[in-house]
Amino acid sequence: MDQKWKSDKKATDAWQVLRIQSEFIKGFDELSELAPCISVFGSARTKPGDKYYDEAVKLSELITQNGYGVITGGGPGIMEAANLGAYEKGGKSIGLQIELPFETSANEYIDQLVSCRYFFTRKVFFLKYSQAFVAFPGGFGTLDELFETLTLVQTGHMRPVPIVLIGKDYWKGMLKWIKKTMVEDGKVSKEDLDLFKLVDTAEDALSYILSKLDENKPNF
C-alpha cells in the first residue's frame, strides 16, 4: 500500500473526527436548555391537504397546548406540518436539518434550527432531547429513525420512552410481517411489540404519550 495514501487517509480521518466533535459540541450547546420536547418523524413528500399532514398539524397543536416543544427534521412534508402546528400555537418549534443534495430547504415554521452534516449526530440530538417519539407514514428515513429508537430502548441503551405510530392503514402491513415473520421466527420477542403503540389520530397519540410519561415519572 502506498505510504503517501496511508498518510493522507490518516490526516483526512483525523480532520473528520474533529469535524464530528465540533458538530456534537455545537448541537449540545444550542439544545442544552431546551424544555421537554416530543419528536415527530414522517415523510418529506407528504403534501399540504393530505390527511396525515393535517393530523401532524393537529398533533403538534396538542403537544404545544400540553407544555411540550416539537422537534422535527426541519424539512417539508410531515416535518413542516409538525413545526407549523407548534409555531401557530406559540410553542417551541425545533428543526434538526440534515445536509442533503435534495430536500435541503428548512421549512419556515422553525424558531430554532440546528444544521447537521451527519445523520448519526442528528439522531443523537433527536434521542437525547426528546421525551417521546411519533412516526407518521414515511420512507427509509422515517424507518431508520423509528427502528433506531426501538433498538436503543429494546437493548437498554436508552431510557424507556413512548413511541407511537400514526396511521393504521399505512403501518399494518409492516406490523403483520413483524408478528408473522420476526416474532414467529424468534428474531424479536412478543414483548417487544409493547415498545410502541399504533393509533390513527393525534388525540389518541398524545393521550398514550401523556399516560406513559406519567407512568415513568420518578417518585421522590
C-alpha positions as a printed Julia matrix, in Angstrom:
220×3 Matrix{Float64}:
   0.0     0.0    0.0
   1.33    3.44  -0.96
   2.76    5.27   2.09
   1.5     8.66   0.9
  -2.03    7.27   0.51
  -1.92    5.94   4.07
  -0.6     9.24   5.37
  -3.26   11.25   3.51
  -6.02    8.96   4.75
  -4.82    9.26   8.34
  -4.87   13.05   8.09
  -8.33   13.02   6.49
  -9.7    10.73   9.21
  -8.26   12.98  11.92
  -9.94   16.04  10.42
 -13.23   14.14  10.17
 -13.07   13.26  13.87
 -12.59   16.93  14.69
 -15.5    17.89  12.43
 -17.75   15.31  14.13
 -16.66   16.53  17.55
 -17.38   20.11  16.54
 -20.86   19.19  15.34
 -21.66   17.46  18.63
 -20.38   20.39  20.67
 -22.34   22.92  18.61
 -25.56   20.88  18.8
 -25.29   20.18  22.52
 -24.62   23.85  23.17
 -27.6    25.02  21.11
 -30.05   22.46  22.52
 -28.88   22.14  26.12
 -31.5    24.47  27.57
 -34.5    23.03  25.7
 -37.65   22.42  27.68
 -39.2    18.92  27.31
 -39.91   18.09  23.66
 -41.55   15.42  21.52
 -40.01   14.36  18.2
 -42.18   13.89  15.13
 -40.91   11.79  12.2
 -42.5    11.36   8.78
 -42.16   11.75   5.04
 -40.82   14.92   3.46
 -43.04   14.1    0.45
 -46.38   14.46   2.23
 -48.25   17.43   0.76
 -50.45   20.03   2.48
 -54.04   18.81   2.36
 -53.04   15.18   2.87
 -54.83   13.68   5.87
 -51.55   12.88   7.58
 -50.28   16.43   7.05
 -53.4    17.75   8.76
 -53.07   15.19  11.55
 -49.45   16.22  12.14
 -50.51   19.86  12.47
 -53.19   18.85  14.95
 -50.8    16.67  16.94
 -48.28   19.48  17.34
 -51.0    21.87  18.42
 -51.97   19.41  21.13
 -48.32   18.84  22.09
 -47.83   22.59  22.49
 -51.03   23.01  24.49
 -49.72   20.39  26.91
 -46.46   22.24  27.52
 -44.06   20.39  25.22
 -41.96   21.59  22.32
 -41.79   19.87  18.92
 -38.63   18.59  17.23
 -38.59   17.55  13.57
 -36.06   17.03  10.81
 -36.75   20.59   9.72
 -37.78   19.82   6.15
 -41.04   19.8    4.18
 -43.96   17.36   4.41
 -44.77   15.92   7.82
 -41.87   17.86   9.32
 -43.3    21.13   8.05
 -46.76   20.21   9.33
 -45.47   19.41  12.8
 -43.44   22.61  13.01
 -46.45   24.55  11.71
 -48.74   23.26  14.46
 -46.27   24.25  17.17
 -45.47   27.6   15.55
 -49.09   28.67  15.22
 -49.79   27.89  18.87
 -46.73   29.78  20.08
 -44.86   26.64  21.11
 -41.21   25.73  20.75
 -40.58   24.57  17.17
 -37.17   22.99  16.54
 -35.7    21.68  13.28
 -32.7    19.35  13.04
 -31.85   19.81   9.39
 -29.62   17.33   7.56
 -27.45   18.45   4.64
 -28.67   16.59   1.54
 -28.32   17.01  -2.22
 -32.14   17.2   -2.34
 -34.93   18.23   0.06
 -32.5    20.64   1.71
 -34.66   23.68   2.44
 -35.75   24.16   6.02
 -39.43   24.92   6.42
 -40.45   28.4    7.55
 -42.11   27.4   10.84
 -38.94   26.77  12.86
 -37.77   29.08  15.6
 -34.6    27.12  16.34
 -32.69   25.41  13.53
 -29.69   23.11  14.03
 -27.93   22.09  10.82
 -26.27   18.64  10.76
 -23.72   17.24   8.32
 -24.0    13.68   9.67
 -27.1    11.54  10.12
 -25.72    9.94  13.27
 -25.1    13.24  15.08
 -28.62   14.32  14.15
 -30.05   11.09  15.56
 -28.17   11.61  18.81
 -29.8    15.03  19.15
 -33.26   13.56  18.49
 -32.75   10.83  21.08
 -31.08   12.98  23.71
 -33.57   15.85  23.76
 -36.94   14.12  23.27
 -39.3    12.64  25.84
 -41.41   10.79  23.24
 -41.41    9.91  19.54
 -44.16    9.86  16.92
 -43.76    8.31  13.46
 -46.16    9.29  10.69
 -46.12    7.46   7.34
 -42.72    7.86   5.73
 -39.94    6.26   3.77
 -36.49    4.88   4.51
 -35.52    7.87   6.65
 -38.58    7.51   8.86
 -37.99    3.77   9.23
 -34.35    4.43  10.11
 -35.31    6.89  12.86
 -38.1     4.65  14.16
 -36.07    1.44  14.34
 -33.02    3.18  15.77
 -35.2     4.4   18.64
 -36.83    1.0   19.13
 -33.44   -0.76  19.09
 -31.94    1.51  21.74
 -34.94    1.11  24.04
 -35.11   -2.67  23.43
 -31.43   -3.14  24.28
 -31.47   -0.88  27.33
 -29.13    1.69  25.79
 -31.84    4.32  26.12
 -34.42    5.1   28.78
 -37.94    3.78  28.06
 -39.89    6.39  26.11
 -43.33    6.45  24.49
 -43.13    5.56  20.79
 -46.24    5.98  18.64
 -47.02    5.13  15.02
 -49.86    7.12  13.47
 -51.74    5.63  10.51
 -53.1     2.1   10.94
 -53.68    1.58   7.23
 -50.12    2.59   6.4
 -48.29    0.61   9.09
 -50.47   -2.52   9.28
 -48.56   -4.46   6.6
 -45.25   -3.91   8.36
 -46.69   -4.87  11.73
 -48.25   -8.01  10.27
 -44.85   -9.0    8.88
 -43.15   -8.32  12.22
 -45.67  -10.53  14.03
 -45.87  -13.34  11.45
 -42.21  -13.45  10.49
 -39.94  -11.82  13.05
 -41.81  -12.91  16.19
 -42.7   -16.42  14.98
 -39.11  -16.95  13.81
 -37.78  -15.82  17.18
 -35.95  -12.75  15.88
 -37.83  -10.46  18.28
 -39.96  -11.35  21.27
 -43.7   -10.86  21.58
 -42.99   -8.42  24.43
 -41.03   -6.19  22.03
 -44.32   -5.3   20.37
 -45.21   -3.42  23.55
 -42.41   -0.93  22.87
 -44.7     1.05  20.57
 -48.36    1.91  20.08
 -50.28    2.05  16.79
 -53.06    4.67  16.59
 -54.98    6.61  13.97
 -55.46   10.07  15.48
 -53.45   12.86  17.04
 -55.68   12.73  20.11
 -55.02    9.03  20.68
 -51.3     9.51  20.12
 -50.99   12.28  22.68
 -53.23   10.51  25.18
 -50.94    7.48  25.04
 -47.8     9.6   25.31
 -49.03   11.53  28.32
 -50.16    8.36  30.09
 -46.75    6.71  29.56
 -44.85    9.82  30.61
 -46.95    9.94  33.77
 -46.14    6.27  34.48
 -42.42    6.93  34.07
 -42.25    9.96  36.36
 -39.77    9.41  39.19
 -41.24    9.14  42.66
 -39.4    11.36  45.1
